[in-house]
Amino acid sequence: MAKDLYEILGVSKNASDQEIKSAYRKLALKWHPDKHKGEKDAEQKFKEINGAYEILSDKKKRGQYDTFGATGGNAGFGGQGGRGGFSGFEGFDFSGFSGGGAGGFADIFETFFGGGGGFGAKGSRAAGKKTRSMRGNDIDTMIKISFKEAVFGTEKELEIIKLDVCDHCKGSGAETDSSIISCKICGGSGEVRSVRNTIFGQVATAHACENCGGEGRVPEKICSKCHGGTRVRVKERVKVRIPAGIDHGSTIRVSGKGEGGMHGGGKGDLYITLNVEPGGKFVRDGADIHSELEISLVKAVLGGEAEVETVHGMSRIKIPAGTESGKVFKMSGDGAPRLNGGGRGDHFVKIKIAIPKKLNKKTRELYVELAKEEGTEVDKGGWFK
């Protein structure tokens, strides 16, 4: 009996495209032949996983599989009764169609699907069969950068481990001194058929050939490096330019740096999510930057100038007389660059008035005199002890 493709990937029949993709990635990594060298069961498991994903990742093929339990040969026609497939034909007497043999099954198949199914004398799936190319998976990773690297931009180099086209067989799965030949088990059809006798007559069933995974073609001699998987695990160093003004949580896409495709399919992309370290005294809000500035009580009362540290260096601002704690001053253009152009953001500095904890004798006398002028009773404890 043919295996259920959803069971192979370990997902439900209602799984989303993303859930199917995620399940495939995990299983492909777990069962890749590189991790199980010489283990035939692992190689077969890997082929099953790829075959299941090839169908369930294609909306048209998945729909056909969900409806009929097959996709014209890539999935088994028999034993899919739970999916509403062709198992419902079992027990039907085909003897009225061309003598009741395999040719009769071909006739009824063509009656339902208009021919071209590849059964019996009406044709072969091997004729004109092409292996479906499959684009490589995207890769998601994360890197950490400093606050100022995010503000001003930088270049980073990272190492990724991924599946890429085998450089020994160039993705064919065959050893360099051999070629791709028709599968000897299915004769190049990609399907294995059987006819069995029942009390209702002869019943023909078909399922995807396990030897070639339904492709109809196999390497004459399996590649010694990828073991027929067409891809191998490699390390690659990638340089990435981080644009000025990027923010925490942003994602950069590097085209063509994902996993290599299969059967001539293109490469996936690399997606890098940025983890920006805190800026210490600086807090980012888009292109704007916020900080605090502590000034003395005297400067807050009388006014003056103060130096403010920005990401671009030191700058001076004017403090008006009578400035209250919590007052915010805007320094235009001293923020971070805007990611999509348009200059820079602003720097906002919040004033914090420092209250002295200790006073020398002269300063104490001045404050006492000021208190008398205001008519304020002075606490002789605290500062003035």
N, C-alpha and C positions, 0 to 999 in steps of 0.2 A: 504494500500500500504506500502510495506517495505521502510524504510528510507534509503537514500543514505549514505553509510559509510563515504564518504569523507565529506559530509555535517555534519555528527555527530561530526567529529573531527574539522570541520571548516577549512579544507585545500582544495587546488585545486587538480584536478585529476592528475596533473603533479608534485605534491609535492614530494620532496626527502625523503629518509628514515629518515634523521635527522629532517626535518620539521614535519614529522608525529610523530616522537618520542617526539619532543618538545611540539607539540600541545596536545598530550596525557597527558604528565606530568602536564601541566597547568590545563587541564580540570579535570583530576583525583583528583588533589588537591582541585579544586573548588567545585566539586560535591561529595566528599567523604562523606559517611553517618555520620561520626563523626562530621561533620560540620552542618549537617541537620538532627539531631536526630528526628525520628518520621515522617519525611517527605517522604511519599511513592514516590512522583514524583522524589525526589532527588535520592532515591535508584534505581529507574528505569533508570534515566539518567546515573547514575554511571555504571549500568550493560550495557547500550547501548555503553558507551564510551569504556569499557573494551572489549566488543564484537567486536567493530569496529577496535580497535587497534590489537586485536588478529589476525585478518585477514589481515589488511593492513601492519602489521609489518613482515608478512611472505611472502617472494617473490613469492612462488608457489601459495599460496592462493590468494594473491593480483592479480597475473596474471590471475588466473581463474575467479576472481570476475570481473576484467576489461573486460574480454572476454565475459563471460556469465551472469554477474550480480549476481552470486551466487558462493558458494564454497561447494556444496554438502550438504547444509542445514544450514550453519552458517549465510547465508544472504538470504533474501527473493527472491523467483523466480519471484514473480509477481510485477508489477508496476515499473520495472527498464527499461522501454522503452528507456529512454535517454541514457542508458549505453549499449545498444545493447544486452540486456538480453533476457529472455524468453518471454517477453511481446509480442514479435512478433508472438507467437503461438495463441494469443487471436483471436478469429474469425475463427480459423481453425476447420473444422468439424471432430471431433474425432469418429464419430459414426461408422466408418468403422473398428475401432480397438476394439475388444471384446465387442461389444454392446454399445460403446460410453460412458461408465461410467468412474469412477476413475480408474478401471482396465485398460481401454483403454489408459488412459494417462500414466499409468505405462508401458504399452507395447511400446508406442512410445518413452518414455524416455529411455527404455532399447535399443531400436533400435538405438538411437543416441549415447548412452554411454556404451553399452555392459553390462547392468545389474548392480546390486549392488547399484542402486540409492536409494533404501529404500522405494519405493512407492508400494502401492497396495499389492497383494499377493506374490510378488517376494522377500520380505524380509523386515526387519525393521532396521532403523538406530540405534535403541537401542542395537541391537545385536553386541556385541564386541566393542561398542562405548567407547572411552577413552577420558577423558578431557585433553586437550592439556596443558602441563605445560608451564609456562611463567616465564622467568628469571626476577628478579627484576631490576628496573632502576638503573643506576649509579647516583651518587651524586657528584656535583661539588661545591667546596667551596674555600675560600681564607683565608689565615692567614698572619699576619704581623710579621716579625722577624727583629731583629737588624742587623746592618752590621756585627758585630763581631760574632753573632750567625750563620750567613750564612758562615762565614769564618771557624769557629771552630766546627760547628755542635752543636746541642742541642736536647732536647726532649720537645715536646709540647703536651698539652692535650686540646682537643676542644670538644664542645658539638654539636651534630647534631640532627636535628629533621627529622624523616623519617617514611615511611610506612614499617611496619614489620609484619611478620606472627602473627596472633592473638594467644596469649598464652592461651586463654580460650578454643578455639575450635581447636587449632593446625592447623589452615588454612583450615578447612573443611567447614566453614560457618554455621555449625549446632550446636545447643545447645548440651551441654555435655550429656544430658539424651535422645537425639534423634539420628536419623541416616539419611543418605542420601537415598531418595526414588525416584522412577520414577515420573516424572512430570505428574500430573493428567490432565493437559490441553492437552498435546500432546501425552500422553500415553508412554512417554519415547523415542519418535522418534526425538524430538528436532524440529519438524516441525508441522505446523498447515496447513491442506489442506482443500480446499473447492471446491465444484463443483457447477457451476451455469449454468443456461440455457440461451442460446443466440439464436438468429435467425439462427445461423449456427449449433446449437446443444449444447451439454454439454461441458463446458470448465473447466478443473481442474487446480487449481493454488495452490502454496504452499509458505509459508514464515516461517522464523525462529520464533519459539515460543517465545513470549514476556515474558512469565512467567518464563522460565528457561534460556532465552538467547540463545536458540539453543543447550543447553547441554543435554537435555533429563532427567536430574536429578536435584533435588532440596532438600534442607534441610527439613526434616520433621518439624523441629522447628528451626527458625532462631536464630543464636547465639546472645545472649543479649549484647555482647560487640562489635563485629564488624558489627552487623546487616546484616550478610550474605556476607559481602564484603571480608572476609577471612583475611584482614589485618587491622591493627590499627596504629594510629600515636603514635610514641614513641620518647623519648629522650635517647640518648646514648652518653656516654663520651668515646672518643677514644684517645689513646696515640699514638703519631707519632714521630718517630725518624727522625730528620733532619740531613742528612749526612754533614760532613765538606766539604766545598768547593762548596756548592750549590749556585746558583746565582739567581738574581731577575727574576721572570717570569717562573722559573722552576716548573714542576708539579710532585708531588709524588702520586703514586697509592697505595692505601691500599686495598688489595684484600678482598672481602667478607664483606665489611663494608658499602655497599650501601643498597638499599631497598630490603626487602624480596620478594621472588618470589611468584607466585600464582600456585596453584595445584601442589605443589611439585617442582616448578622451583627453581633454585639456586639463591643466593643473588647477587646483583650487586656489583660494586666496588665504593670506595670513591676516588675521585681525588682532591688533594689539590694543589692549585696554590700559590706560595710564593711571597709575596710583601716585598722586602727587603728595609729597611729604608736607606737613604743616609748615607755615612760614614764620613761626616764632611770633615776633611782634606784629607781623603783617597778617591780615585776614583778607582773603579774596572774595569778591562778589562780581563775577563776570570779569569785565575789564577794569573795574574799580578796585582800589585797595584801601583798607581801613587800618588805622593804628591809633594809639593813644599818646598824648604828650602831657607830661607832668610839669607844671609851672609853680612857682612860689606864690604865696598869698599876696606878697607885696606887688609882684608883677601883674597878678590878676586885678589888683585894686588900682594900681597906677598905670598899667599898660607898659608896652615896650615891644621888643622883638624876641623871637625864639627860634632855635634851630630844630628842624624836623628831619628825621632820617626817612628817606624814601628808597624804593628799589633802584632808583637811578643815582642815588647819592644824597648828600646833605643839601637841604634847602632852608630858607628863612621865611618866616611868616610874621606878620604884624599882629600883636596882641592888643586890642583896644582896652582902654581903661574901663574897669568895672566888668571884666569878663567873668562869667559864672562857670562853675564846674559843670561839665556835660556839654558845653558849647562845642559845636562842630564847625571846623573851617574846611573849605574846599580848596584844593590845590590842583587847578586844571592841568590836564595833560601829564600828570606825574604817576598815572596808574600803569596798568599792563597794556601791551599792544592788543588791538582788537583783531581777533583771529581772521576775520574776513576783510581786513583792511579798514580804512577809515580812522587812522590815527590811534591815539592811546586813550585809555580811560582816565579817571581822575583819582586823586589821593584825598581821602577824607580823614582829618585828624581830630580826635575828640579830646578836649581839654580836661585834665584832671588836676585839681588844685591840691598841692602838698601842704598839709598842716604840720608845722614843726612840732616835734615831740620834746625837744629841749631848747631852752633859751639861755643865752649868756646874760650877764647882769645888765649890760647896756640895752640889749634888745628888750629885756623884760621891762625895764624902766619906760621904754618908748611905748610898749603895749599898755602898761598901767596908765600912762599919761593919756593915751588914746581912749582907754576905757573911762577915765574920769571925764573926758570931754563929752563922751556919749552918755554919761550918767549910768554906766554899767557897773554893777557891783563885781568886784574882782574876787575870784576864788583863790585864796592864799595857798591852797594845796596844789596838787597837780603839777603844772609847769614850773611853778615858782617856789617849790620846796627847796 
